[in-house]
Amino acid sequence: MRGAAARQGGVVVRSVQALVVGFVAAMLATVVSTWALDAAGLVSREMLLAERPLTDFIWRPDALSWVVGLLAGIAGMLSLTSKKSGSLVGVLISVTTVPAAANVAVAAAYGVWHEAAGSALQLVVNLAAIVLAGLLTLLVQRSWWRRVARRSRQPVPRQRADRDPASARTDPSSGGHRSS
């Protein structure tokens, strides 16, 4: 996202390639794992088709999908840009993308194409929201820090010599500096 904010096309292309390759590899591994677990009798197509009211959101995206993705993108970017990134970023992004990607793969492994398509749409919505929120967060931060830098370059108002320093008021609009 920093590449997009800084208009660095090469960085954006490499990032998208890494994202696509990573998701495709993980989803293929999940398909193979699903087949192996099915062969071992540990999972079945019926488990996928059973009622799952607490996890239907994984393959039925709605407005809250955007909200969750936007919040994850904002939190992730703030964490990265504040040098306080750690496992939180990975957790926030994973919570919004891994279930959908895994469900695409499991549904595809069992040939439940409507659920695979819904999960794929959920994944696209989440990724789009994360990228959009991250990019907007960077742009807001850039604007904020430019404003801070501009204000710090302004001359500090000096106290008039004919006034007693103890009697000078503090002017809140001058950043806490005493006004004359």
N, C-alpha and C positions, 0 to 999 in steps of 0.2 A: 504494500500500500504506500510505503514511502516512495517507491519508484513512481507510482502513479501521481502522487502529490508533487513530486519533483520533476514530473514529466520525463522520466527515464524509461523509455520504451523497452530497452533490452532487459532491464531488471524485471519489468512487468511480464514480459514473454517468458523468461526463465522461471519466474514464480508460478505462473499459470501452468507451465509444463510440469514442474515438480508436483503441483497440486493434483493435476490430472493423472500423472503416472502413479503417484502415491495412492490415490483413491482406487484406481483401476486395479493395481496390484493387491491392495487390501481386499477389495471386493472379490477378485478371483480366488484369493486364498480362502475367503469365507465360503464361496460356492463349493470349493473342494472339501473344506472342513465339514460343511453341511452334508455333503454326500457321504463322507466317511462316518460321521456320527449317525446318519440314517442307516447306513449299512451295519453299524454296530448295534442298532436298535435303541439308541439313546435319544433320538429326536425323530419326529415324523411330520409328514405333510399335515396331518390332522391337528397337530399342535399349532401350526401356522394359521390354519383355517378356523380354529376355535375362537370363541368370543374373548376379546382382550380389551375391555372397556378402558383400562388405565393406560394402554399403549396405542390406542387407535390413532392418536395424534401423529405417530411416526409415519403413517402412510396416508393421512388425511390432513394435509396442511390447511391452515386457516389464518385469520388475521393475527392470532397469537404467535404463529410461526415467525412472522415478521418482527413482532415485539421481542421475542426471545433472541432472535438473530441480531437485531439492532443492539440490544443490551449487551450481548456477548461481544460484539464488535467494539462497542465503546469501552467496555471494561478491559478488554484485551489490549486495545491501543493505549489506553491510559496507563495500564500496567507496563507496557513496553517502553513508552516514552518517559515514564517517570523513573526508570531504572530500578523498578521494584518488581520486575517480572520474575516469575518463578513458575512453579507448577500451576498456579492459578490460571494463567493464560491458556495452557494446554487443557486444563479441565474445562474451562468455559467454552472453548472452541469445540472440544470433543463432545461435550454434552449436547451440543446443537447439531453436530454432523455425524458422529459415529453411529447412533441408532438408525438414522435414515439410511446411511450407506450399507450398514449390515443388513437391514431389512430388504433393501434392493437385492442384495446378493442371495439371501435366504429365499425370498419369494421367487427369484429367477431360478434358483436351484430346483425348486418344486414346480416351476411352470405356472405360478400364480401371477400372471402378468399385470392384472389391474392393480394389485398391491405393490408390485415392483415399480410400476409407473408412478403410483402415488408417492411412494417413498423417494423415487428419483426427483419428483417435483419438490418434495419437502427438502431434500438435500440442496437443490438449486436455490430455493427460496432462502434457506439458511445461509448458504455461502454468499448469495447476493446481498443479503442484509448485513452480514459480517463485514464484507468488503466495503459496502456503502457507508456503514457506520464508522468503520476504521478510517476511511478516507475523509469523511466529514469531520471526525474528531481531530485528525491531523491538520485540516484546514482551519478549524476553529483555534487550535493551539497555536498555529503559525500566526494567525491574526492577533491573538492575545499577546504573544511574546513580542511581536512587532510594536504593538501599542505600548507595552511596558518599556521596550527599548527606546521608543520615541520620547516617552515621558522622562526617562532617566537622563536623556541628553539635554533636556531643557535646563536653563540656569535656575538655580535655587534662589528664590527671592531673599534678598539680604534684609537684615533688620535695620531700620533707620537709626542713625546715631543719636538723634535727639530724644529717643524714647528709652525709658528704663526697661531693660530686658525682663525684669520680673513682672512688669505690668503688661507685656505683650501677650495678646491672645494667641491660641493655637487655631489656625485655620484648617478645618478638615479637608477642604478642597485642594490644599497645597501638599497633601501627603503627610500631614502631621508637622509641617514646618511652621515656625512662628511667623505670623504676618505682621506687617507694620500698620 
